[in-house]
Structures are given as C-alpha cells and as structure tokens.
Amino acid sequence: MTKQELIGRIATINRSARAEFLAEFEEAELQQYLTNLETVWADFQQQYYTACETTSSTPELVLMAC
C-alpha cells in the first residue's frame, strides 16, 4: 500500500485521525498502526457481535440496537 492508501484506510477505521497528522509518519509506522487498528477492530467486532444477538447486517444499526 502507498502512504496515501495507508492513511485512507486508517481514516476509515479511526475517523478522528487527521490526514495531516498521519502524513508526518513513515510508511512502516503507518503500516504498523493500521495492523494494530485492524486487530483491535476485529476483536471488538467479534466480542460485540457475540454479546449482542441481532439480525441486522449493518454495523451502525447493530450498535444502535443494543
């Protein structure tokens, strides 16, 4: 992934992350951060969906329904 792609992917998971701030980091640092974010996000989803039974397939609706 390019630096811009990493920044874009990070921004989809961490909506509070500013592109200007992320641009200050090296690609390797951004890749590590993205890997950490994806791990935490996957863990959260697994725990949340296990704890909250719903038929909704939209994550936003799941969060609001429980």
PyMOL Python script that loads the backbone (N, CA, C, O; Angstrom):
from pymol import cmd

cmd.read_pdbstr("""\
ATOM      1  N   MET A   1       0.833  -1.179   0.000  1.00  0.00           N
ATOM      2  CA  MET A   1       0.000   0.000   0.000  1.00  0.00           C
ATOM      3  C   MET A   1       0.878   1.242   0.000  1.00  0.00           C
ATOM      4  O   MET A   1       1.936   1.272   0.628  1.00  0.00           O
ATOM      5  N   THR A   2       0.436   2.238  -0.694  1.00  0.00           N
ATOM      6  CA  THR A   2       1.154   3.515  -0.666  1.00  0.00           C
ATOM      7  C   THR A   2       0.839   4.243   0.642  1.00  0.00           C
ATOM      8  O   THR A   2      -0.070   3.861   1.378  1.00  0.00           O
ATOM      9  N   LYS A   3       1.590   5.268   0.906  1.00  0.00           N
ATOM     10  CA  LYS A   3       1.374   6.056   2.118  1.00  0.00           C
ATOM     11  C   LYS A   3      -0.041   6.636   2.132  1.00  0.00           C
ATOM     12  O   LYS A   3      -0.712   6.618   3.164  1.00  0.00           O
ATOM     13  N   GLN A   4      -0.489   7.147   0.994  1.00  0.00           N
ATOM     14  CA  GLN A   4      -1.836   7.722   0.916  1.00  0.00           C
ATOM     15  C   GLN A   4      -2.910   6.662   1.134  1.00  0.00           C
ATOM     16  O   GLN A   4      -3.925   6.931   1.777  1.00  0.00           O
ATOM     17  N   GLU A   5      -2.696   5.467   0.606  1.00  0.00           N
ATOM     18  CA  GLU A   5      -3.649   4.376   0.815  1.00  0.00           C
ATOM     19  C   GLU A   5      -3.706   3.975   2.282  1.00  0.00           C
ATOM     20  O   GLU A   5      -4.784   3.717   2.818  1.00  0.00           O
ATOM     21  N   LEU A   6      -2.541   3.922   2.935  1.00  0.00           N
ATOM     22  CA  LEU A   6      -2.499   3.610   4.363  1.00  0.00           C
ATOM     23  C   LEU A   6      -3.273   4.651   5.165  1.00  0.00           C
ATOM     24  O   LEU A   6      -4.064   4.314   6.047  1.00  0.00           O
ATOM     25  N   ILE A   7      -3.035   5.903   4.847  1.00  0.00           N
ATOM     26  CA  ILE A   7      -3.725   6.995   5.543  1.00  0.00           C
ATOM     27  C   ILE A   7      -5.232   6.897   5.324  1.00  0.00           C
ATOM     28  O   ILE A   7      -6.007   7.086   6.261  1.00  0.00           O
ATOM     29  N   GLY A   8      -5.647   6.607   4.113  1.00  0.00           N
ATOM     30  CA  GLY A   8      -7.069   6.457   3.820  1.00  0.00           C
ATOM     31  C   GLY A   8      -7.703   5.303   4.572  1.00  0.00           C
ATOM     32  O   GLY A   8      -8.807   5.432   5.100  1.00  0.00           O
ATOM     33  N   ARG A   9      -7.010   4.180   4.622  1.00  0.00           N
ATOM     34  CA  ARG A   9      -7.532   3.004   5.334  1.00  0.00           C
ATOM     35  C   ARG A   9      -7.604   3.279   6.835  1.00  0.00           C
ATOM     36  O   ARG A   9      -8.580   2.911   7.489  1.00  0.00           O
ATOM     37  N   ILE A  10      -6.581   3.920   7.377  1.00  0.00           N
ATOM     38  CA  ILE A  10      -6.588   4.272   8.796  1.00  0.00           C
ATOM     39  C   ILE A  10      -7.776   5.185   9.093  1.00  0.00           C
ATOM     40  O   ILE A  10      -8.463   5.008  10.099  1.00  0.00           O
ATOM     41  N   ALA A  11      -8.013   6.152   8.224  1.00  0.00           N
ATOM     42  CA  ALA A  11      -9.102   7.110   8.432  1.00  0.00           C
ATOM     43  C   ALA A  11     -10.477   6.448   8.398  1.00  0.00           C
ATOM     44  O   ALA A  11     -11.416   6.951   9.016  1.00  0.00           O
ATOM     45  N   THR A  12     -10.611   5.328   7.687  1.00  0.00           N
ATOM     46  CA  THR A  12     -11.905   4.642   7.673  1.00  0.00           C
ATOM     47  C   THR A  12     -12.179   3.932   8.995  1.00  0.00           C
ATOM     48  O   THR A  12     -13.334   3.752   9.380  1.00  0.00           O
ATOM     49  N   ILE A  13     -11.125   3.533   9.685  1.00  0.00           N
ATOM     50  CA  ILE A  13     -11.294   2.846  10.971  1.00  0.00           C
ATOM     51  C   ILE A  13     -11.283   3.851  12.116  1.00  0.00           C
ATOM     52  O   ILE A  13     -12.136   3.800  13.002  1.00  0.00           O
ATOM     53  N   ASN A  14     -10.317   4.764  12.096  1.00  0.00           N
ATOM     54  CA  ASN A  14     -10.185   5.787  13.139  1.00  0.00           C
ATOM     55  C   ASN A  14     -10.573   7.119  12.528  1.00  0.00           C
ATOM     56  O   ASN A  14      -9.736   7.826  11.967  1.00  0.00           O
ATOM     57  N   ARG A  15     -11.829   7.449  12.640  1.00  0.00           N
ATOM     58  CA  ARG A  15     -12.345   8.661  11.992  1.00  0.00           C
ATOM     59  C   ARG A  15     -11.842   9.947  12.620  1.00  0.00           C
ATOM     60  O   ARG A  15     -12.012  11.023  12.048  1.00  0.00           O
ATOM     61  N   SER A  16     -11.230   9.851  13.781  1.00  0.00           N
ATOM     62  CA  SER A  16     -10.684  11.058  14.411  1.00  0.00           C
ATOM     63  C   SER A  16      -9.249  11.337  13.960  1.00  0.00           C
ATOM     64  O   SER A  16      -8.700  12.394  14.271  1.00  0.00           O
ATOM     65  N   ALA A  17      -8.640  10.404  13.234  1.00  0.00           N
ATOM     66  CA  ALA A  17      -7.263  10.586  12.761  1.00  0.00           C
ATOM     67  C   ALA A  17      -7.247  11.573  11.597  1.00  0.00           C
ATOM     68  O   ALA A  17      -7.953  11.384  10.606  1.00  0.00           O
ATOM     69  N   ARG A  18      -6.460  12.601  11.717  1.00  0.00           N
ATOM     70  CA  ARG A  18      -6.343  13.627  10.675  1.00  0.00           C
ATOM     71  C   ARG A  18      -5.257  13.241   9.681  1.00  0.00           C
ATOM     72  O   ARG A  18      -4.168  12.825  10.077  1.00  0.00           O
ATOM     73  N   ALA A  19      -5.548  13.376   8.401  1.00  0.00           N
ATOM     74  CA  ALA A  19      -4.592  13.032   7.350  1.00  0.00           C
ATOM     75  C   ALA A  19      -3.299  13.833   7.501  1.00  0.00           C
ATOM     76  O   ALA A  19      -2.210  13.308   7.269  1.00  0.00           O
ATOM     77  N   GLU A  20      -3.419  15.096   7.887  1.00  0.00           N
ATOM     78  CA  GLU A  20      -2.242  15.950   8.048  1.00  0.00           C
ATOM     79  C   GLU A  20      -1.311  15.394   9.132  1.00  0.00           C
ATOM     80  O   GLU A  20      -0.089  15.403   8.981  1.00  0.00           O
ATOM     81  N   PHE A  21      -1.897  14.923  10.204  1.00  0.00           N
ATOM     82  CA  PHE A  21      -1.123  14.346  11.295  1.00  0.00           C
ATOM     83  C   PHE A  21      -0.489  13.027  10.861  1.00  0.00           C
ATOM     84  O   PHE A  21       0.699  12.803  11.097  1.00  0.00           O
ATOM     85  N   LEU A  22      -1.263  12.163  10.236  1.00  0.00           N
ATOM     86  CA  LEU A  22      -0.755  10.862   9.816  1.00  0.00           C
ATOM     87  C   LEU A  22       0.358  10.997   8.778  1.00  0.00           C
ATOM     88  O   LEU A  22       1.263  10.165   8.729  1.00  0.00           O
ATOM     89  N   ALA A  23       0.296  12.025   7.960  1.00  0.00           N
ATOM     90  CA  ALA A  23       1.298  12.225   6.910  1.00  0.00           C
ATOM     91  C   ALA A  23       2.696  12.469   7.479  1.00  0.00           C
ATOM     92  O   ALA A  23       3.688  12.329   6.764  1.00  0.00           O
ATOM     93  N   GLU A  24       2.779  12.828   8.744  1.00  0.00           N
ATOM     94  CA  GLU A  24       4.078  13.077   9.375  1.00  0.00           C
ATOM     95  C   GLU A  24       4.855  11.787   9.659  1.00  0.00           C
ATOM     96  O   GLU A  24       6.052  11.834   9.943  1.00  0.00           O
ATOM     97  N   PHE A  25       4.174  10.632   9.583  1.00  0.00           N
ATOM     98  CA  PHE A  25       4.803   9.361   9.918  1.00  0.00           C
ATOM     99  C   PHE A  25       5.325   8.645   8.678  1.00  0.00           C
ATOM    100  O   PHE A  25       4.863   8.892   7.564  1.00  0.00           O
ATOM    101  N   GLU A  26       6.284   7.765   8.882  1.00  0.00           N
ATOM    102  CA  GLU A  26       6.834   6.953   7.801  1.00  0.00           C
ATOM    103  C   GLU A  26       5.851   5.840   7.455  1.00  0.00           C
ATOM    104  O   GLU A  26       5.000   5.476   8.266  1.00  0.00           O
ATOM    105  N   GLU A  27       5.977   5.302   6.238  1.00  0.00           N
ATOM    106  CA  GLU A  27       5.077   4.235   5.788  1.00  0.00           C
ATOM    107  C   GLU A  27       5.093   3.036   6.734  1.00  0.00           C
ATOM    108  O   GLU A  27       4.040   2.471   7.032  1.00  0.00           O
ATOM    109  N   ALA A  28       6.265   2.646   7.205  1.00  0.00           N
ATOM    110  CA  ALA A  28       6.366   1.485   8.098  1.00  0.00           C
ATOM    111  C   ALA A  28       5.599   1.731   9.394  1.00  0.00           C
ATOM    112  O   ALA A  28       4.956   0.822   9.920  1.00  0.00           O
ATOM    113  N   GLU A  29       5.665   2.952   9.906  1.00  0.00           N
ATOM    114  CA  GLU A  29       4.934   3.284  11.127  1.00  0.00           C
ATOM    115  C   GLU A  29       3.428   3.259  10.885  1.00  0.00           C
ATOM    116  O   GLU A  29       2.666   2.767  11.717  1.00  0.00           O
ATOM    117  N   LEU A  30       3.011   3.787   9.755  1.00  0.00           N
ATOM    118  CA  LEU A  30       1.586   3.773   9.405  1.00  0.00           C
ATOM    119  C   LEU A  30       1.087   2.346   9.226  1.00  0.00           C
ATOM    120  O   LEU A  30      -0.020   2.015   9.649  1.00  0.00           O
ATOM    121  N   GLN A  31       1.899   1.502   8.601  1.00  0.00           N
ATOM    122  CA  GLN A  31       1.512   0.104   8.400  1.00  0.00           C
ATOM    123  C   GLN A  31       1.343  -0.599   9.742  1.00  0.00           C
ATOM    124  O   GLN A  31       0.396  -1.364   9.924  1.00  0.00           O
ATOM    125  N   GLN A  32       2.243  -0.350  10.671  1.00  0.00           N
ATOM    126  CA  GLN A  32       2.141  -0.957  11.997  1.00  0.00           C
ATOM    127  C   GLN A  32       0.888  -0.468  12.721  1.00  0.00           C
ATOM    128  O   GLN A  32       0.186  -1.253  13.357  1.00  0.00           O
ATOM    129  N   TYR A  33       0.617   0.818  12.621  1.00  0.00           N
ATOM    130  CA  TYR A  33      -0.574   1.386  13.252  1.00  0.00           C
ATOM    131  C   TYR A  33      -1.835   0.777  12.642  1.00  0.00           C
ATOM    132  O   TYR A  33      -2.766   0.415  13.360  1.00  0.00           O
ATOM    133  N   LEU A  34      -1.860   0.667  11.318  1.00  0.00           N
ATOM    134  CA  LEU A  34      -3.009   0.074  10.646  1.00  0.00           C
ATOM    135  C   LEU A  34      -3.198  -1.378  11.077  1.00  0.00           C
ATOM    136  O   LEU A  34      -4.327  -1.804  11.322  1.00  0.00           O
ATOM    137  N   THR A  35      -2.133  -2.126  11.172  1.00  0.00           N
ATOM    138  CA  THR A  35      -2.216  -3.514  11.621  1.00  0.00           C
ATOM    139  C   THR A  35      -2.817  -3.581  13.025  1.00  0.00           C
ATOM    140  O   THR A  35      -3.678  -4.418  13.298  1.00  0.00           O
ATOM    141  N   ASN A  36      -2.364  -2.704  13.904  1.00  0.00           N
ATOM    142  CA  ASN A  36      -2.904  -2.654  15.271  1.00  0.00           C
ATOM    143  C   ASN A  36      -4.385  -2.279  15.278  1.00  0.00           C
ATOM    144  O   ASN A  36      -5.179  -2.890  15.993  1.00  0.00           O
ATOM    145  N   LEU A  37      -4.753  -1.284  14.488  1.00  0.00           N
ATOM    146  CA  LEU A  37      -6.154  -0.874  14.406  1.00  0.00           C
ATOM    147  C   LEU A  37      -7.039  -2.005  13.904  1.00  0.00           C
ATOM    148  O   LEU A  37      -8.110  -2.255  14.459  1.00  0.00           O
ATOM    149  N   GLU A  38      -6.594  -2.687  12.858  1.00  0.00           N
ATOM    150  CA  GLU A  38      -7.385  -3.775  12.291  1.00  0.00           C
ATOM    151  C   GLU A  38      -7.551  -4.917  13.284  1.00  0.00           C
ATOM    152  O   GLU A  38      -8.608  -5.547  13.332  1.00  0.00           O
ATOM    153  N   THR A  39      -6.528  -5.187  14.069  1.00  0.00           N
ATOM    154  CA  THR A  39      -6.608  -6.234  15.090  1.00  0.00           C
ATOM    155  C   THR A  39      -7.611  -5.861  16.173  1.00  0.00           C
ATOM    156  O   THR A  39      -8.460  -6.668  16.552  1.00  0.00           O
ATOM    157  N   VAL A  40      -7.505  -4.637  16.662  1.00  0.00           N
ATOM    158  CA  VAL A  40      -8.423  -4.171  17.699  1.00  0.00           C
ATOM    159  C   VAL A  40      -9.853  -4.142  17.176  1.00  0.00           C
ATOM    160  O   VAL A  40     -10.775  -4.558  17.878  1.00  0.00           O
ATOM    161  N   TRP A  41     -10.048  -3.657  15.957  1.00  0.00           N
ATOM    162  CA  TRP A  41     -11.382  -3.573  15.358  1.00  0.00           C
ATOM    163  C   TRP A  41     -11.985  -4.963  15.182  1.00  0.00           C
ATOM    164  O   TRP A  41     -13.166  -5.166  15.466  1.00  0.00           O
ATOM    165  N   ALA A  42     -11.188  -5.915  14.717  1.00  0.00           N
ATOM    166  CA  ALA A  42     -11.673  -7.291  14.536  1.00  0.00           C
ATOM    167  C   ALA A  42     -12.052  -7.905  15.881  1.00  0.00           C
ATOM    168  O   ALA A  42     -13.078  -8.577  15.990  1.00  0.00           O
ATOM    169  N   ASP A  43     -11.231  -7.676  16.902  1.00  0.00           N
ATOM    170  CA  ASP A  43     -11.536  -8.186  18.243  1.00  0.00           C
ATOM    171  C   ASP A  43     -12.829  -7.579  18.777  1.00  0.00           C
ATOM    172  O   ASP A  43     -13.667  -8.276  19.350  1.00  0.00           O
ATOM    173  N   PHE A  44     -12.978  -6.278  18.582  1.00  0.00           N
ATOM    174  CA  PHE A  44     -14.194  -5.596  19.029  1.00  0.00           C
ATOM    175  C   PHE A  44     -15.423  -6.167  18.343  1.00  0.00           C
ATOM    176  O   PHE A  44     -16.422  -6.471  18.995  1.00  0.00           O
ATOM    177  N   GLN A  45     -15.349  -6.313  17.032  1.00  0.00           N
ATOM    178  CA  GLN A  45     -16.499  -6.836  16.285  1.00  0.00           C
ATOM    179  C   GLN A  45     -16.857  -8.243  16.746  1.00  0.00           C
ATOM    180  O   GLN A  45     -18.033  -8.557  16.927  1.00  0.00           O
ATOM    181  N   GLN A  46     -15.865  -9.078  16.933  1.00  0.00           N
ATOM    182  CA  GLN A  46     -16.124 -10.448  17.354  1.00  0.00           C
ATOM    183  C   GLN A  46     -16.786 -10.478  18.730  1.00  0.00           C
ATOM    184  O   GLN A  46     -17.759 -11.206  18.932  1.00  0.00           O
ATOM    185  N   GLN A  47     -16.279  -9.710  19.660  1.00  0.00           N
ATOM    186  CA  GLN A  47     -16.848  -9.678  21.003  1.00  0.00           C
ATOM    187  C   GLN A  47     -18.235  -9.054  21.013  1.00  0.00           C
ATOM    188  O   GLN A  47     -19.136  -9.538  21.698  1.00  0.00           O
ATOM    189  N   TYR A  48     -18.403  -7.981  20.254  1.00  0.00           N
ATOM    190  CA  TYR A  48     -19.675  -7.266  20.265  1.00  0.00           C
ATOM    191  C   TYR A  48     -20.771  -8.088  19.614  1.00  0.00           C
ATOM    192  O   TYR A  48     -21.875  -8.192  20.148  1.00  0.00           O
ATOM    193  N   TYR A  49     -20.476  -8.668  18.470  1.00  0.00           N
ATOM    194  CA  TYR A  49     -21.497  -9.449  17.781  1.00  0.00           C
ATOM    195  C   TYR A  49     -21.842 -10.711  18.547  1.00  0.00           C
ATOM    196  O   TYR A  49     -22.965 -11.204  18.439  1.00  0.00           O
ATOM    197  N   THR A  50     -20.909 -11.245  19.316  1.00  0.00           N
ATOM    198  CA  THR A  50     -21.187 -12.409  20.151  1.00  0.00           C
ATOM    199  C   THR A  50     -22.100 -12.006  21.309  1.00  0.00           C
ATOM    200  O   THR A  50     -23.018 -12.742  21.671  1.00  0.00           O
ATOM    201  N   ALA A  51     -21.839 -10.833  21.884  1.00  0.00           N
ATOM    202  CA  ALA A  51     -22.594 -10.366  23.035  1.00  0.00           C
ATOM    203  C   ALA A  51     -23.965  -9.812  22.661  1.00  0.00           C
ATOM    204  O   ALA A  51     -24.874  -9.809  23.492  1.00  0.00           O
ATOM    205  N   CYS A  52     -24.126  -9.355  21.459  1.00  0.00           N
ATOM    206  CA  CYS A  52     -25.366  -8.696  21.040  1.00  0.00           C
ATOM    207  C   CYS A  52     -25.968  -9.449  19.868  1.00  0.00           C
ATOM    208  O   CYS A  52     -25.531  -9.283  18.729  1.00  0.00           O
ATOM    209  N   GLU A  53     -26.950 -10.259  20.135  1.00  0.00           N
ATOM    210  CA  GLU A  53     -27.588 -11.008  19.051  1.00  0.00           C
ATOM    211  C   GLU A  53     -28.589 -10.107  18.347  1.00  0.00           C
ATOM    212  O   GLU A  53     -29.455  -9.494  18.972  1.00  0.00           O
ATOM    213  N   THR A  54     -28.447 -10.043  17.033  1.00  0.00           N
ATOM    214  CA  THR A  54     -29.342  -9.228  16.220  1.00  0.00           C
ATOM    215  C   THR A  54     -29.363  -9.791  14.816  1.00  0.00           C
ATOM    216  O   THR A  54     -28.445 -10.508  14.417  1.00  0.00           O
ATOM    217  N   THR A  55     -30.382  -9.478  14.078  1.00  0.00           N
ATOM    218  CA  THR A  55     -30.466  -9.942  12.690  1.00  0.00           C
ATOM    219  C   THR A  55     -29.985  -8.881  11.713  1.00  0.00           C
ATOM    220  O   THR A  55     -29.918  -9.133  10.510  1.00  0.00           O
ATOM    221  N   SER A  56     -29.654  -7.713  12.207  1.00  0.00           N
ATOM    222  CA  SER A  56     -29.196  -6.631  11.348  1.00  0.00           C
ATOM    223  C   SER A  56     -27.819  -6.937  10.780  1.00  0.00           C
ATOM    224  O   SER A  56     -26.958  -7.470  11.480  1.00  0.00           O
ATOM    225  N   SER A  57     -27.613  -6.602   9.518  1.00  0.00           N
ATOM    226  CA  SER A  57     -26.310  -6.820   8.897  1.00  0.00           C
ATOM    227  C   SER A  57     -25.507  -5.531   8.783  1.00  0.00           C
ATOM    228  O   SER A  57     -24.393  -5.540   8.259  1.00  0.00           O
ATOM    229  N   THR A  58     -26.057  -4.429   9.268  1.00  0.00           N
ATOM    230  CA  THR A  58     -25.374  -3.149   9.206  1.00  0.00           C
ATOM    231  C   THR A  58     -24.772  -2.833  10.566  1.00  0.00           C
ATOM    232  O   THR A  58     -25.508  -2.716  11.545  1.00  0.00           O
ATOM    233  N   PRO A  59     -23.429  -2.690  10.654  1.00  0.00           N
ATOM    234  CA  PRO A  59     -22.793  -2.444  11.956  1.00  0.00           C
ATOM    235  C   PRO A  59     -23.364  -1.247  12.710  1.00  0.00           C
ATOM    236  O   PRO A  59     -23.517  -1.311  13.930  1.00  0.00           O
ATOM    237  N   GLU A  60     -23.681  -0.160  12.014  1.00  0.00           N
ATOM    238  CA  GLU A  60     -24.212   1.012  12.687  1.00  0.00           C
ATOM    239  C   GLU A  60     -25.542   0.687  13.361  1.00  0.00           C
ATOM    240  O   GLU A  60     -25.812   1.137  14.474  1.00  0.00           O
ATOM    241  N   LEU A  61     -26.370  -0.102  12.672  1.00  0.00           N
ATOM    242  CA  LEU A  61     -27.647  -0.479  13.245  1.00  0.00           C
ATOM    243  C   LEU A  61     -27.473  -1.422  14.424  1.00  0.00           C
ATOM    244  O   LEU A  61     -28.230  -1.358  15.392  1.00  0.00           O
ATOM    245  N   VAL A  62     -26.494  -2.283  14.347  1.00  0.00           N
ATOM    246  CA  VAL A  62     -26.204  -3.195  15.455  1.00  0.00           C
ATOM    247  C   VAL A  62     -25.822  -2.409  16.678  1.00  0.00           C
ATOM    248  O   VAL A  62     -26.307  -2.688  17.775  1.00  0.00           O
ATOM    249  N   LEU A  63     -24.951  -1.419  16.506  1.00  0.00           N
ATOM    250  CA  LEU A  63     -24.512  -0.611  17.643  1.00  0.00           C
ATOM    251  C   LEU A  63     -25.676   0.153  18.259  1.00  0.00           C
ATOM    252  O   LEU A  63     -25.723   0.327  19.476  1.00  0.00           O
ATOM    253  N   MET A  64     -26.601   0.603  17.448  1.00  0.00           N
ATOM    254  CA  MET A  64     -27.720   1.362  17.957  1.00  0.00           C
ATOM    255  C   MET A  64     -28.786   0.459  18.567  1.00  0.00           C
ATOM    256  O   MET A  64     -29.521   0.887  19.456  1.00  0.00           O
ATOM    257  N   ALA A  65     -28.876  -0.764  18.108  1.00  0.00           N
ATOM    258  CA  ALA A  65     -29.941  -1.652  18.544  1.00  0.00           C
ATOM    259  C   ALA A  65     -29.702  -2.226  19.934  1.00  0.00           C
ATOM    260  O   ALA A  65     -30.662  -2.603  20.606  1.00  0.00           O
ATOM    261  N   CYS A  66     -28.471  -2.302  20.380  1.00  0.00           N
ATOM    262  CA  CYS A  66     -28.171  -2.982  21.650  1.00  0.00           C
ATOM    263  C   CYS A  66     -28.153  -2.050  22.823  1.00  0.00           C
ATOM    264  O   CYS A  66     -27.915  -2.483  23.951  1.00  0.00           O
TER     265      CYS A  66
END
""", "prot")
cmd.dss("prot")
cmd.show_as("cartoon", "prot")
cmd.util.cbc("prot")
cmd.orient("prot")
